[in-house]
Amino acid sequence: QVELVESGGGLVQPGGSLRLSCKASGFTFTWYEMSWYRQAPGKERELVASITSGERNTNYADSVKGRFTISRDNAKNTVTLQMNSLKPEDTAVYYCNARLAQTRYWGQGTQVTVSS
């Protein structure tokens, strides 16, 4: 069965860093565009970053450009989000997403809290 398992969330002080990982299984990882979304309390889920498979083209939300980096390892079926210079407004549940045309898979989410 399809699984997306996120890890790496936690509590960090403003200005700190976290590295989120997502391990995929149950589908052909190299066919799928991979993304990270986040959802803060009372807000809609929003796209944070995405990466295509072949050329590894990336796309970032304006709010995270220059601070976050998405990458993927097709040999290990993993996608990673390196988050630097974290701000309190980055606090949210972060979700891994796989997309191919109309097919989407979601992970269970991992909590990131930025607070002093």
C-alpha positions in Angstrom: 0.0 0.0 0.0 1.0 3.6 -0.5 2.8 5.2 2.4 4.4 8.6 2.9 6.1 8.8 6.3 7.4 12.2 7.5 9.9 12.7 10.2 12.1 15.5 11.6 9.6 17.9 13.0 9.9 19.4 16.5 10.4 22.5 18.6 13.0 25.0 17.5 13.9 28.5 18.5 13.5 31.4 16.0 16.5 31.5 13.7 17.1 27.8 14.1 17.0 25.0 11.5 15.1 21.7 11.0 15.3 19.0 8.4 12.2 17.2 7.4 12.3 13.9 5.6 9.6 11.9 3.8 10.0 8.2 3.0 7.8 7.0 0.2 6.7 3.4 -0.6 4.0 1.6 -2.5 4.2 3.6 -5.8 6.7 4.4 -8.5 8.4 7.4 -6.8 10.3 8.6 -9.9 7.0 9.2 -11.7 5.7 11.7 -9.2 6.3 15.3 -8.4 6.9 15.6 -4.7 5.9 18.6 -2.5 5.7 19.8 1.0 2.6 21.6 2.2 1.9 23.1 5.6 -1.2 24.0 7.6 -1.3 26.3 10.5 -4.2 26.4 13.0 -7.1 28.2 11.5 -5.5 28.5 8.1 -5.8 26.6 4.8 -3.2 24.2 3.7 -0.6 25.9 1.5 2.2 24.7 -0.8 5.6 25.3 0.7 7.9 23.7 -2.0 7.8 21.2 -4.8 10.3 19.3 -6.9 9.9 17.4 -10.2 11.5 14.1 -10.7 13.6 14.1 -13.9 15.1 17.6 -14.0 14.4 18.3 -10.4 12.9 21.7 -11.1 11.9 23.4 -7.8 9.2 25.8 -6.8 8.9 27.7 -3.5 6.3 29.8 -1.7 7.5 33.4 -1.6 7.4 33.2 2.2 10.2 30.6 2.3 12.4 31.5 -0.7 16.0 31.7 0.4 15.4 29.9 3.6 14.0 26.5 2.7 15.5 23.9 0.2 13.7 20.9 -1.2 15.6 17.9 -2.6 14.9 14.3 -3.5 16.8 11.1 -3.7 15.1 8.9 -6.3 17.3 5.9 -5.3 16.1 6.0 -1.7 12.5 7.2 -2.4 12.9 10.2 -0.1 12.2 13.9 -0.3 13.8 16.3 2.1 13.0 19.9 3.2 15.9 21.8 4.8 14.5 24.7 6.8 16.8 27.5 7.9 16.3 30.8 9.6 13.0 29.6 10.9 10.4 32.1 12.1 7.4 31.8 14.4 5.1 32.1 11.4 6.6 28.8 10.0 4.8 27.0 12.8 2.5 24.4 11.3 1.9 20.8 10.5 4.0 19.9 7.5 2.7 17.3 5.0 4.5 15.4 2.3 2.6 15.1 -1.0 3.1 13.0 -4.1 1.3 14.0 -7.3 0.9 12.5 -10.8 -1.8 14.1 -12.8 -5.0 13.7 -10.8 -3.6 11.2 -8.3 -2.4 12.6 -5.0 -1.0 10.9 -1.9 -0.5 12.5 1.5 1.5 11.7 4.5 0.2 12.0 8.1 2.0 15.2 8.8 4.7 16.3 11.2 4.5 19.2 13.6 7.0 22.1 13.4 6.9 24.6 16.2 9.1 27.7 16.1 9.0 29.4 19.5 11.4 30.9 22.1 
